[in-house]
């Protein structure tokens, strides 16, 4: 019984074809994030602008702005924090954002996976 099972599994692995690898298109984007909504001290504003949540959110937004099917592969560089002084009575408050953030986006190459449209 075990011999039949081993022969069957070897036959199945021998006759199965290899799956074609998925091909991707890659694109590097450089963009700026939006400033934080509130005015804070400079250290707190820089910390708020460079939170992992904001980096993830804006990198996803940058890739999705390229069109349907684009996803984040990696964040290469978070850029540098740039602060502007708020126009409030207290001039010691700042708003910060990240400038020159570099993100690599990927998309499945059309026609590399599944059936091609119009082909049968």
RABEL-V774260 format. One line per field, one symbol per residue. ss: DSSP state (H for helix, E for strand, - for the rest). burial: + if it has 16 or more other C-alpha atoms within 10 Angstrom, else -. A space follows every 10 residues. Layout:
BEGIN
ss = ???
burial = ???
END
This chain:
BEGIN
ss = -HHHHHHHHH HHHHH----- ---EEEEEEE E--------E -HHHHHHHH- -HHHHHHHHH HHHH------ EEEEEEE--E EEEEE----- ---EEEEEE- EEEEEEEE-- ----------
burial = ---------- ---------- -----+--++ +++-++--++ -+--++-+++ ---++--+++ -++------+ +++-+--+++ +++-+----- --+++++++- +++++++--- ----------
END
